[in-house]
Amino acid sequence: MSGTTLLINLAGAIALLLWGSQMISGSLLRGFGSPLRQWLGQHLNNRWLALLCGVGITGVLQSSTAVSLMASSFTAAGTLGLAPALAVMLGANIGSTLVVQLLSLDLSLVTPVVLLAGFMTFRLRDDSRFESIGCALIGLGLMLLALGLLGSTLGAVESTPVFQLVMSSLDGDLLLALLVAVALTWMCHSSVAVVLLIASLAGTGLLSPVTSMALVLGVNLGGTLPSLFSASGNVARRLPLGNLLVRLVGVVLLLPWITALAQWPLIQQLPPALLVVYLHSAFSLVLALMFIGFTEPLGKLLSRLLPAPAPVTDPGMPQYLDEAGLEVANIGLANAAREALRMADMLSGMLDRVLQLFRTSSLSHAEQVRQIDQSLDLLSAAIRAYLADIGKEGISDQDADRSQEVLLLVINLEHAGDILSTSLAQLAVRRLRRGEPFSEFELGTLYPLHQELLESLSLAITVFLREDLNTAHQLVARKENVRRLEAAASREHFRKLREDKGAWAESGDIFQRLLRDYRRVHHHIAALAYPALERAGERDIEHGYLNDPVPEERPDRADKETARCAS
């Protein structure tokens, strides 16, 4: 077999190993990412419990890199403190070594059984959770199959002169071996795969114990780089940098003593492949015991080294749409939800400035409303693009439903802001520029509508965060309150117009349109209750919720009377 063929087979086996690992982590995160995230946020206050969680989650996901990305996103979003996150990473490093030990056993007979079980589970029923478990089992079977291919290929590679030359060049040069392992692990994005590769090479006799140990240290350093370089922003880089510093301290302390350590009788009695696996496990375990008591000081040091950036001056620029969150669907959805809540705060600010415009007749408030609306549109576009990127590799049904809820919130808030800026505020400006401030009666009728919008917005956010069915019912019921307030204000206003013969017809028309715009804004806010009602099986057709047309699509008595008054 030619050298080119051997290299192709070797690259294919490594690619299959990495793909199997990606299938396991990706499938489990899609199927169970949201419950996992909620559990992490509630139970990681104790450092020892956080360490054990890191071990268990890495054992399930088969990837310490995936755990690092999750924990980094949690710390950047403020869900998880930096000190518990460092403890999680210490446990994740131990968990990756357990995965290596499991996969280093002779599991050739298990491979077809695991593949068959995964396929049957995947086809068992049309349920995203079963599909996720089936994909994870198939990924595990592919990893076991890749290890068998890797072993048979390395048996042929051992006799090639080029490979023997490369391995011999690493023997004795500890620093070069360390750097090669760092680069290889960074490119593969999997310390588990590279450690298994080193164990296979050591088992064939191509690597001396000293070189194997140096390569293992390089793997531990290289495993920290993917999450470090994928993080965006100082806050997101704190955790992967802390993980890198911990492993770097371990490498600096152990590397000068590798040659002496290899002379120990206990080390010499171990098979070369087991030496690689045991050293990898012992290195992570000792580092965890050394640094578990220093997570708080290390967290404070990282906070000083990587301070949080200054607050963004433009509110339309996203603050939480971290690219690392795109790797894990539920984290990305949490980031998008946080930005959507910022949009709700901006809409509340627009409502306050509109009310100030009515009261003070200062046109500067109208300009502020316009600026906030521009920021609202910019942030809405960023969130929608972010949500589209989350779904590129497929997400679970639960995460897909949550994505639609976030999208519904974003779209309705954006439309409500457009009404406030381009219609309601502009109508008020037209009225004020004619030198006609709003009367006490008009302010007295607009204020209750304004308060209804603010209270409904608060209820809508509660429904979005807690999915409270009772609150959703209250929110929809308030549509009738707003309709009654609008109708009562319209009737009273026309009565005053008939009594005041000198009143301008256009002024009355503007006020009626303001009432209508308030109702239109409330329509978009009340629409946020629909997802919770639909999930509860309460199809709004029975109550008329879904069939209630947009106010501007259904002319009412007030609009007709306005037209007659204007004529």
VOGU-3710 file (C-alpha; in Angstrom, 3 decimals, decimal comma):
1> msgttllinl> 0,000/0,000/0,000  1,438/3,374/-1,028  2,160/6,175/1,409  -0,485/8,387/-0,188  -3,131/5,700/0,295  -2,120/5,269/3,925  -2,365/8,986/4,577  -5,806/9,126/2,967  -6,994/6,195/5,096  -5,535/7,781/8,205
11> agaialllwg> -7,188/11,143/7,483  -10,503/9,422/6,773  -10,374/7,504/10,051  -9,634/10,696/12,003  -12,420/12,531/10,181  -14,874/9,735/11,012  -13,777/9,874/14,654  -14,343/13,628/14,816  -17,673/13,360/13,022  -18,868/10,737/15,506
21> sqmisgsllr> -17,908/12,984/18,403  -19,713/15,919/16,759  -22,839/13,794/16,254  -22,924/12,821/19,933  -22,502/16,332/21,319  -24,697/18,018/18,716  -27,564/15,516/19,010  -27,697/15,579/22,795  -27,522/19,378/22,872  -30,351/19,667/20,343
31> gfgsplrqwl> -32,544/17,192/22,192  -31,786/18,050/25,806  -29,920/21,358/25,708  -32,658/23,476/27,286  -33,250/21,272/30,380  -29,482/20,934/30,744  -29,025/24,693/30,667  -31,776/25,248/33,249  -30,315/22,635/35,566  -26,841/24,135/35,304
41> gqhlnnrwla> -28,105/27,585/36,180  -29,761/26,281/39,370  -27,233/23,804/40,802  -23,726/25,161/40,210  -23,226/27,362/43,256  -21,015/24,776/45,017  -17,557/24,328/43,474  -17,391/20,585/44,132  -20,826/20,045/42,669  -19,783/22,157/39,688
51> llcgvgitgv> -16,712/19,960/39,226  -18,809/16,787/39,285  -21,243/18,358/36,824  -18,371/19,064/34,478  -17,297/15,421/34,675  -20,797/14,104/34,018  -21,705/16,482/31,212  -18,441/15,823/29,385  -19,027/12,093/29,720  -22,443/12,512/28,109
61> lqsstavslm> -21,442/14,963/25,378  -18,128/13,238/24,637  -16,475/16,637/24,182  -14,837/18,986/26,673  -14,776/21,624/23,915  -18,592/21,609/23,775  -18,745/22,001/27,559  -16,258/24,862/27,377  -18,379/26,644/24,757  -21,500/26,170/26,870
71> assftaagtl> -19,877/27,395/30,077  -18,288/30,376/28,287  -21,676/31,408/26,922  -23,222/31,051/30,392  -20,585/33,298/31,963  -20,839/35,866/29,163  -24,627/35,959/29,590  -24,361/36,273/33,376  -26,173/32,965/34,004  -23,128/31,314/35,582
81> glapalavml> -20,471/32,888/37,774  -16,851/32,735/36,668  -15,645/30,783/39,716  -18,218/27,936/39,344  -17,531/27,907/35,597  -13,816/27,345/36,268  -14,763/24,425/38,511  -16,935/23,060/35,703  -13,969/23,177/33,341  -11,752/21,357/35,838
91> ganigstlvv> -14,376/18,622/35,893  -14,726/18,691/32,105  -11,004/18,007/31,762  -11,391/14,956/33,996  -14,483/13,860/32,071  -12,613/13,903/28,780  -10,007/11,540/30,248  -12,752/9,093/31,267  -14,036/9,156/27,706  -10,534/8,360/26,473
101> qllsldlslv> -10,260/5,412/28,870  -13,598/4,044/27,743  -12,803/4,333/24,053  -9,308/2,873/24,497  -10,764/-0,557/25,382  -11,339/-3,294/22,807  -14,927/-2,582/21,816  -14,945/-4,069/18,325  -17,901/-6,375/19,090  -19,869/-3,491/20,561
111> tpvvllagfm> -19,668/-1,350/17,403  -22,374/-3,074/15,301  -24,655/-3,389/18,328  -24,412/0,339/19,073  -25,007/1,282/15,421  -28,054/-0,985/15,192  -29,465/0,332/18,478  -28,970/3,898/17,311  -30,721/3,265/14,014  -33,681/1,527/15,665
121> tfrlrddsrf> -34,026/4,310/18,244  -33,879/6,947/15,531  -36,667/5,221/13,567  -38,681/4,234/16,640  -41,095/7,171/16,537  -41,378/10,711/15,270  -40,053/12,424/18,382  -37,102/14,795/18,542  -35,815/13,262/21,788  -35,706/9,756/20,344
131> esigcaligl> -34,067/11,127/17,221  -31,416/12,847/19,352  -30,679/9,664/21,341  -30,539/7,621/18,143  -28,137/10,080/16,485  -25,952/10,057/19,606  -25,772/6,238/19,559  -24,940/6,256/15,854  -22,200/8,810/16,568  -20,767/6,547/19,285
141> glmllalgll> -20,807/3,623/16,879  -19,004/5,683/14,252  -16,350/6,628/16,811  -15,799/2,968/17,685  -15,658/2,074/14,003  -13,179/4,885/13,361  -10,935/3,604/16,163  -10,845/0,160/14,532  -9,952/1,697/11,165  -7,351/3,864/12,846
151> gstlgavest> -5,667/0,888/14,480  -5,500/-1,140/11,250  -4,192/1,847/9,292  -1,511/2,659/11,847  -0,335/-0,923/11,676  0,502/-0,346/8,011  1,820/3,182/8,589  4,379/1,923/11,073  6,487/0,335/8,339  6,636/3,409/6,083
161> pvfqlvmssl> 10,011/5,203/6,056  8,508/8,699/6,005  6,420/8,141/9,113  9,321/6,563/10,962  11,419/9,601/10,067  8,764/12,019/11,378  8,360/10,102/14,628  12,069/9,773/15,122  12,470/13,533/14,658  10,112/14,105/17,563
171> dgdlllallv> 11,902/11,632/19,823  14,067/13,508/22,295  12,837/16,973/21,304  10,230/17,565/23,959  9,419/21,142/22,982  8,845/20,199/19,328  6,630/17,279/20,330  4,689/19,589/22,624  4,096/22,170/19,871  3,088/19,519/17,331
181> avaltwmchs> 0,469/18,150/19,735  -0,825/21,659/20,446  -1,256/22,412/16,739  -2,829/19,035/15,983  -5,350/19,332/18,828  -6,259/22,865/17,822  -6,897/21,800/14,220  -8,925/18,733/15,222  -10,943/20,555/17,934  -10,936/17,333/19,964
191> svavvllias> -8,471/16,379/22,664  -10,136/12,950/22,933  -9,396/12,085/19,304  -5,768/13,227/19,477  -5,073/11,375/22,744  -6,495/8,206/21,225  -4,266/8,763/18,183  -1,190/9,175/20,401  -2,151/6,048/22,361  -2,446/4,090/19,107
201> lagtgllspv> 0,954/5,321/17,932  2,537/4,507/21,277  0,962/1,049/21,214  2,633/0,288/17,884  6,042/1,250/19,318  6,539/4,328/17,160  6,794/6,666/20,158  9,031/6,434/23,189  7,433/6,958/26,634  9,107/10,377/26,978
211> tsmalvlgvn> 7,793/11,583/23,601  4,329/10,196/24,325  4,195/12,074/27,615  5,278/15,324/25,959  2,595/14,890/23,310  -0,031/14,355/26,016  0,956/17,634/27,655  0,643/19,365/24,290  -2,842/17,914/23,841  -3,896/19,405/27,170
221> lggtlpslfs> -2,732/22,823/26,028  -4,199/22,576/22,541  -7,593/21,508/23,868  -8,105/24,981/25,377  -7,526/26,912/22,143  -10,756/26,284/20,140  -13,043/27,833/22,747  -10,546/30,656/23,394  -10,338/31,732/19,754  -14,067/31,301/19,105
231> asgnvarrlp> -15,042/33,577/22,018  -15,943/37,160/21,170  -15,382/39,826/23,795  -13,392/39,981/26,996  -16,130/38,514/29,175  -16,507/35,431/26,972  -12,715/34,892/26,869  -12,267/34,796/30,646  -13,213/31,155/31,146  -11,187/29,618/28,264
241> lgnllvrlvg> -8,203/31,791/29,239  -8,491/30,555/32,824  -8,589/26,967/31,574  -5,495/27,651/29,475  -3,626/29,182/32,427  -4,427/26,194/34,656  -3,125/23,708/32,105  -0,134/25,879/31,296  0,908/25,859/34,951  0,640/22,072/34,960
251> vvlllpwita> 2,719/21,747/31,783  5,436/24,092/33,081  5,670/22,152/36,342  5,716/18,684/34,767  7,640/19,103/31,496  11,156/19,389/33,062  10,588/16,149/34,990  9,277/13,984/32,143  12,591/12,247/31,479  13,079/11,378/35,147
261> laqwpliqql> 9,448/10,323/35,465  9,811/7,914/32,549  12,540/6,046/34,479  10,236/5,061/37,301  9,736/1,278/37,474  5,953/1,672/37,669  5,936/3,777/34,495  8,163/1,313/32,645  5,872/-1,589/33,507  2,823/0,035/31,919
271> ppallvvylh> 1,984/-0,723/28,282  2,753/2,335/26,103  -0,888/2,898/25,137  -2,096/2,716/28,733  0,714/5,064/29,784  -0,720/7,747/27,491  -4,259/7,270/28,814  -3,227/7,150/32,492  -0,969/10,186/32,221  -3,759/12,167/30,581
281> safslvlalm> -6,143/11,199/33,392  -3,663/11,814/36,214  -2,668/15,211/34,816  -6,267/16,477/34,750  -7,091/14,975/38,147  -4,074/16,523/39,900  -4,754/19,931/38,338  -8,373/19,753/39,493  -7,317/19,024/43,082  -4,681/21,771/42,969
291> figfteplgk> -6,901/24,555/41,641  -10,369/23,718/42,990  -9,646/25,888/46,022  -8,390/28,799/43,939  -11,299/29,312/41,568  -12,401/32,527/43,327  -8,958/34,242/43,219  -8,417/33,052/39,656  -11,802/34,443/38,652  -10,934/37,842/40,133
301> llsrllpapa> -7,576/37,802/38,325  -9,238/37,016/34,999  -11,770/39,798/35,574  -8,919/42,276/36,014  -6,996/40,966/33,017  -10,074/41,018/30,779  -12,316/43,849/32,007  -15,846/44,153/30,712  -16,115/46,567/27,785  -17,642/49,976/28,209
311> pvtdpgmpqy> -21,417/50,094/27,672  -22,419/50,329/24,031  -23,392/53,891/23,198  -25,732/52,885/20,383  -28,628/50,898/21,900  -29,276/49,353/18,503  -26,000/47,400/18,615  -26,478/43,883/20,059  -24,749/43,138/23,353  -25,486/39,441/23,920
321> ldeaglevan> -25,452/37,855/20,448  -22,265/35,899/21,060  -21,125/33,780/18,101  -20,150/30,972/20,480  -23,846/30,658/21,337  -24,585/29,556/17,776  -22,873/26,235/18,525  -25,470/25,385/21,198  -29,074/26,121/20,232  -30,509/26,790/23,689
331> iglanaarea> -27,685/29,188/24,552  -28,162/31,076/21,309  -31,897/31,313/21,985  -31,201/32,661/25,465  -28,919/35,303/23,943  -31,595/36,287/21,420  -34,213/36,440/24,180  -32,043/38,823/26,209  -31,741/41,124/23,226  -35,512/40,917/22,658
341> lrmadmlsgm> -36,044/42,059/26,248  -33,823/45,051/25,482  -36,222/45,837/22,636  -39,096/45,787/25,115  -37,235/48,282/27,312  -36,651/50,499/24,279  -40,361/50,371/23,370  -41,230/51,372/26,937  -38,844/54,314/26,581  -40,571/55,338/23,354
351> ldrvlqlfrt> -43,939/55,327/25,117  -42,593/57,549/27,889  -41,231/60,073/25,391  -44,501/60,099/23,459  -46,343/60,986/26,658  -43,808/63,736/27,362  -44,435/65,024/23,841  -48,141/65,343/24,606  -47,566/67,042/27,946  -44,733/69,474/27,204
361> sslshaeqvr> -45,257/70,123/23,471  -41,459/69,840/23,088  -40,606/68,553/19,602  -37,267/67,204/20,849  -39,162/64,233/22,303  -40,378/63,349/18,803  -36,767/63,271/17,582  -35,849/60,989/20,471  -38,708/58,658/19,527  -37,413/58,541/15,953
371> qidqsldlls> -33,865/57,738/17,095  -35,024/54,961/19,397  -37,110/53,493/16,573  -34,027/53,386/14,328  -32,124/51,541/17,061  -35,104/49,223/17,524  -35,133/48,349/13,817  -31,364/47,769/13,797  -31,497/45,465/16,824  -34,487/43,609/15,384
381> aairayladi> -32,576/42,866/12,166  -29,580/41,596/14,154  -31,756/39,267/16,259  -33,566/37,867/13,218  -30,264/37,134/11,470  -28,926/35,501/14,633  -31,998/33,273/14,948  -31,594/32,192/11,316  -27,974/31,165/11,985  -28,980/29,099/15,016
391> gkegisdqda> -31,196/26,850/12,907  -28,689/26,126/10,146  -27,637/22,729/11,537  -31,077/21,753/12,829  -32,602/22,206/16,261  -35,069/20,276/18,390  -38,805/20,858/18,233  -38,753/22,570/21,622  -35,972/24,928/20,574  -37,714/25,578/17,246
401> drsqevlllv> -40,884/26,604/19,099  -38,869/28,891/21,349  -37,182/30,416/18,313  -40,587/31,242/16,857  -41,662/32,831/20,146  -38,585/35,053/20,193  -39,176/35,952/16,544  -42,826/36,793/17,265  -41,786/39,055/20,128  -39,170/40,816/18,009
411> inlehagdil> -41,486/41,397/15,044  -44,384/42,710/17,124  -42,155/45,033/19,139  -40,649/46,367/15,926  -44,082/47,004/14,401  -45,297/48,669/17,577  -42,252/50,952/17,511  -42,905/51,816/13,872  -46,455/52,900/14,723  -45,224/55,069/17,594
421> stslaqlavr> -42,527/56,726/15,482  -43,976/57,086/11,988  -47,648/57,608/12,834  -48,469/58,536/16,411  -45,510/60,852/17,113  -45,735/62,463/13,668  -49,441/63,184/14,123  -48,703/64,856/17,438  -45,925/66,916/15,838  -48,279/68,077/13,065
431> rlrrgepfse> -50,766/69,188/15,668  -48,187/70,981/17,831  -46,555/72,799/14,932  -49,893/74,464/14,264  -49,722/75,905/17,750  -52,494/73,687/19,139  -51,312/71,953/22,311  -53,345/69,085/23,657  -56,152/70,092/25,989  -56,688/68,787/29,501
441> felgtlyplh> -59,544/66,668/28,232  -57,398/65,093/25,504  -54,548/64,407/27,891  -57,003/62,938/30,378  -58,322/60,495/27,768  -54,919/59,571/26,336  -53,330/58,879/29,737  -55,527/55,801/30,577  -54,739/54,323/27,160  -51,066/54,978/27,757
451> qelleslsla> -51,187/53,198/31,122  -52,997/50,241/29,558  -50,172/49,866/27,024  -47,473/49,959/29,689  -49,254/47,405/31,869  -49,964/45,147/28,898  -46,308/45,339/27,870  -45,320/44,195/31,361  -47,777/41,295/31,141  -46,470/40,358/27,690
461> itvflredln> -42,916/40,103/29,010  -44,164/37,938/31,884  -45,884/35,596/29,424  -42,719/35,441/27,308  -40,447/34,603/30,250  -42,692/32,398/32,397  -45,248/31,087/29,865  -47,976/31,819/32,425  -51,380/30,861/31,024  -53,350/33,060/33,455
471> tahqlvarke> -51,262/36,075/32,525  -51,815/35,300/28,837  -55,578/35,339/29,419  -55,293/38,665/31,234  -53,288/40,124/28,364  -55,839/39,116/25,736  -58,737/40,303/27,903  -57,174/43,749/28,067  -57,844/44,173/24,344  -61,503/44,700/25,218
481> nvrrleaaas> -60,535/47,269/27,873  -58,536/49,226/25,309  -61,403/49,042/22,812  -63,853/50,399/25,381  -61,488/53,196/26,403  -60,999/54,152/22,756  -64,734/54,116/22,025  -65,589/56,149/25,137  -62,882/58,736/24,398  -64,012/58,979/20,772
491> rehfrklred> -67,670/59,528/21,701  -66,833/62,160/24,323  -64,496/63,933/21,929  -67,158/64,163/19,206  -69,612/65,470/21,752  -67,203/68,296/22,626  -66,593/69,013/18,944  -70,311/69,433/18,344  -70,547/71,807/21,311  -67,490/73,827/20,221
501> kgawaesgdi> -68,397/75,136/16,789  -65,046/76,889/16,379  -62,951/73,738/16,776  -60,751/72,718/13,864  -61,975/69,591/12,107  -58,391/68,515/11,347  -57,437/68,728/15,022  -60,287/66,399/15,868  -59,234/64,033/13,110  -55,658/63,913/14,434
511> fqrllrdyrr> -56,867/63,115/17,929  -59,082/60,293/16,636  -56,129/58,848/14,723  -54,021/59,008/17,870  -56,641/56,926/19,657  -56,585/54,429/16,818  -52,760/54,243/16,884  -52,793/53,456/20,587  -55,115/50,566/19,880  -52,921/49,368/17,022
521> vhhhiaalay> -49,869/49,330/19,311  -51,807/47,375/21,921  -52,839/44,862/19,252  -49,183/43,968/18,635  -48,472/43,722/22,358  -51,477/41,457/23,003  -50,387/39,162/20,153  -47,546/37,949/22,384  -50,066/35,925/24,419  -50,980/33,666/21,483
531> paleragerd> -48,097/31,126/21,682  -48,828/30,290/25,342  -52,543/29,882/24,607  -51,891/27,670/21,595  -49,518/25,406/23,547  -52,204/24,991/26,217  -54,571/23,693/23,541  -56,790/26,743/23,737  -57,195/27,546/20,101  -58,171/31,161/20,093
541> iehgylndpv> -60,815/30,617/17,424  -63,326/29,805/20,157  -62,615/33,047/21,970  -62,122/35,066/18,813  -58,461/35,850/19,556  -56,916/34,674/16,333  -59,792/35,919/14,229  -59,668/39,421/15,652  -58,452/41,519/12,730  -55,917/44,259/13,005
551> peerpdradk> -57,720/47,443/13,999  -56,763/49,315/10,868  -58,325/46,544/8,756  -61,747/46,968/10,403  -63,189/50,492/10,183  -65,331/51,234/13,197  -67,966/53,806/14,067  -65,369/56,298/15,331  -63,519/56,312/11,995  -66,746/56,833/10,050
561> etarcas> -67,861/59,661/12,344  -64,405/61,247/12,015  -64,783/61,267/8,252  -68,187/62,932/8,495  -66,849/65,533/10,954  -63,871/66,338/8,690  -66,163/66,804/5,721
//
